Amino acid sequence: MAASSTTKEEIYEATLTVMVQEGIRGITWRRVATEAGLSPGTLTYHFPHTESLLLGAFTWMIDNISRSFFERMSAASNKASACEAVVDLICGDIWASRRHLVLSFELYSLAARKDNFRLLLQEWMARSRKSLHLAFPFETACALDALIEGFTIHNLLNDTPVDRKIILNTVNKIASSRCDKN
């Protein structure tokens, strides 16, 4: 019996919530089941290993973030609006929320040790570059992808976030660079 997509989404959301609160080591069937309002047996029936639960939850999170970013980049009608979209990703709530960044750190940690999580992280980076490549040459998309990650991490960990205007200026400089061969 397969779990309905609603049930799976509730389980994924509960898993991510517990992870934000407790970290990867805090993920237990009981904690996730309590957060989801389900029995632990329901979880173990659909997810025989915590690794499959974590992989599903991270995949679901990445799909949602990637879809939102792709839609935002697709809506950009010119280079200026594409640069604004990049800054929105850094300063907005598509990815740069404290919750998403804490979850990203947990994923980075898993990716450093486990191949299936590393592959998932690589897929996420490829999807991000693909969204950026809608408006920018590939090399610029790669540079902006790294910049997005760097600024969001710095903004989370510093007491004072980098001002949006400074970020936009930096994005504009990278977007205007001539490093691409195209």
C-alpha positions as CSV (number, residue, x, y, z in Angstrom):
1,M,0.0,0.0,0.0
2,A,1.6,3.3,-1.1
3,A,1.2,6.4,1.0
4,S,-0.9,9.1,-0.5
5,S,1.0,12.2,-1.7
6,T,-0.6,14.2,1.1
7,T,0.6,11.7,3.7
8,K,4.1,11.6,2.3
9,E,4.2,15.4,2.2
10,E,3.1,15.5,5.8
11,I,5.8,13.0,6.7
12,Y,8.5,14.9,4.8
13,E,7.4,18.2,6.4
14,A,7.5,16.5,9.9
15,T,10.9,15.0,9.1
16,L,12.3,18.4,8.1
17,T,10.7,20.1,11.2
18,V,12.3,17.6,13.5
19,M,15.6,18.0,11.7
20,V,15.6,21.7,12.2
21,Q,14.8,21.3,15.9
22,E,17.1,18.3,16.7
23,G,19.5,17.8,13.7
24,I,20.0,14.6,11.8
25,R,20.8,12.7,14.9
26,G,17.5,13.7,16.4
27,I,15.5,11.9,13.6
28,T,13.7,9.0,15.2
29,W,10.5,7.2,14.0
30,R,8.8,8.3,17.2
31,R,9.7,12.0,16.9
32,V,8.8,12.2,13.2
33,A,5.5,10.3,13.8
34,T,4.5,12.5,16.7
35,E,5.2,15.6,14.6
36,A,3.2,14.2,11.7
37,G,0.4,13.0,13.9
38,L,0.9,9.4,12.7
39,S,1.9,6.1,14.3
40,P,5.6,5.1,14.1
41,G,4.4,1.9,12.4
42,T,3.0,4.0,9.5
43,L,6.4,5.5,9.0
44,T,8.3,2.3,9.1
45,Y,5.8,0.7,6.7
46,H,6.4,3.4,4.0
47,F,10.1,4.1,4.9
48,P,11.9,0.9,6.0
49,H,15.1,2.8,6.8
50,T,15.7,6.3,8.2
51,E,18.0,6.9,5.2
52,S,15.1,6.5,2.8
53,L,13.0,8.9,4.9
54,L,15.8,11.5,4.9
55,L,16.4,11.1,1.2
56,G,12.7,11.5,0.5
57,A,12.4,14.5,2.7
58,F,15.4,16.3,1.2
59,T,14.3,15.4,-2.3
60,W,10.9,16.9,-1.6
61,M,12.5,20.1,-0.2
62,I,14.8,20.5,-3.1
63,D,12.0,19.9,-5.6
64,N,10.0,22.7,-4.0
65,I,12.9,25.1,-3.8
66,S,14.1,24.4,-7.3
67,R,10.6,24.7,-8.8
68,S,10.1,28.1,-7.1
69,F,13.5,29.3,-8.3
70,F,12.9,28.1,-11.8
71,E,9.5,29.9,-11.9
72,R,11.1,33.1,-10.5
73,M,13.9,33.0,-13.1
74,S,11.5,32.1,-15.9
75,A,9.5,35.3,-15.1
76,A,12.5,37.5,-15.6
77,S,12.0,39.4,-18.8
78,N,15.5,40.9,-19.1
79,K,18.9,40.9,-17.5
80,A,18.0,43.5,-14.9
81,S,15.0,41.5,-13.7
82,A,17.1,38.3,-13.8
83,C,19.6,40.0,-11.5
84,E,16.7,41.0,-9.2
85,A,15.5,37.4,-9.2
86,V,19.0,36.2,-8.1
87,V,18.9,38.8,-5.3
88,D,15.4,37.6,-4.3
89,L,16.8,34.1,-3.9
90,I,19.6,35.4,-1.6
91,C,17.5,37.8,0.4
92,G,14.0,36.3,0.1
93,D,12.2,33.2,1.3
94,I,12.6,30.9,-1.7
95,W,15.8,29.4,-0.2
96,A,17.3,31.9,2.1
97,S,15.1,31.3,5.1
98,R,16.8,30.2,8.3
99,R,14.9,26.9,8.1
100,H,16.1,26.1,4.6
101,L,19.7,27.0,5.4
102,V,19.8,24.8,8.5
103,L,18.4,22.0,6.4
104,S,20.9,22.6,3.7
105,F,23.7,22.4,6.3
106,E,22.4,19.0,7.4
107,L,22.3,17.9,3.7
108,Y,25.9,19.1,3.1
109,S,27.0,17.1,6.1
110,L,25.3,13.9,4.8
111,A,26.6,14.6,1.3
112,A,30.2,14.7,2.6
113,R,29.7,11.1,3.9
114,K,27.1,9.3,1.7
115,D,27.1,9.1,-2.0
116,N,23.3,9.1,-2.5
117,F,23.0,12.4,-0.6
118,R,26.0,13.8,-2.6
119,L,24.3,12.9,-5.8
120,L,21.1,14.6,-4.6
121,L,23.1,17.7,-3.7
122,Q,24.8,17.7,-7.2
123,E,21.4,17.4,-8.8
124,W,20.2,20.4,-6.8
125,M,23.2,22.4,-7.9
126,A,22.6,21.4,-11.5
127,R,19.0,22.5,-11.3
128,S,20.0,25.8,-9.8
129,R,22.5,26.4,-12.6
130,K,19.9,25.4,-15.2
131,S,17.5,28.0,-13.8
132,L,20.2,30.6,-13.8
133,H,21.2,29.6,-17.3
134,L,17.7,30.7,-18.5
135,A,19.0,34.3,-18.2
136,F,22.8,34.0,-18.1
137,P,25.5,32.3,-20.0
138,F,26.6,29.0,-18.3
139,E,29.9,30.2,-16.8
140,T,28.0,33.2,-15.3
141,A,25.3,30.9,-14.0
142,C,28.0,28.8,-12.2
143,A,29.5,31.9,-10.6
144,L,26.1,33.2,-9.5
145,D,25.2,29.8,-8.1
146,A,28.3,29.9,-5.9
147,L,27.6,33.5,-5.0
148,I,24.1,32.7,-3.9
149,E,25.3,30.0,-1.6
150,G,28.0,32.2,-0.1
151,F,25.9,35.2,0.6
152,T,23.1,33.2,2.1
153,I,25.4,31.4,4.4
154,H,27.1,34.6,5.4
155,N,23.8,36.3,6.0
156,L,22.6,33.5,8.2
157,L,25.7,33.4,10.3
158,N,26.6,37.1,10.6
159,D,24.9,39.4,13.1
160,T,24.3,41.9,10.3
161,P,23.2,40.6,6.9
162,V,24.8,42.1,3.8
163,D,22.7,44.9,2.4
164,R,20.5,44.0,-0.6
165,K,21.9,46.9,-2.6
166,I,25.5,45.5,-2.1
167,I,24.3,42.1,-3.2
168,L,22.5,43.5,-6.3
169,N,25.7,45.4,-7.2
170,T,27.8,42.3,-6.9
171,V,25.3,40.2,-9.0
172,N,25.2,42.9,-11.6
173,K,29.0,43.0,-11.8
174,I,29.2,39.2,-12.3
175,A,26.3,39.3,-14.8
176,S,28.2,42.0,-16.8
177,S,31.5,40.2,-16.7
178,R,33.0,38.9,-20.0
179,C,34.3,35.6,-18.6
180,D,32.1,33.6,-20.9
181,K,33.3,32.5,-24.2
182,N,29.8,32.7,-25.8
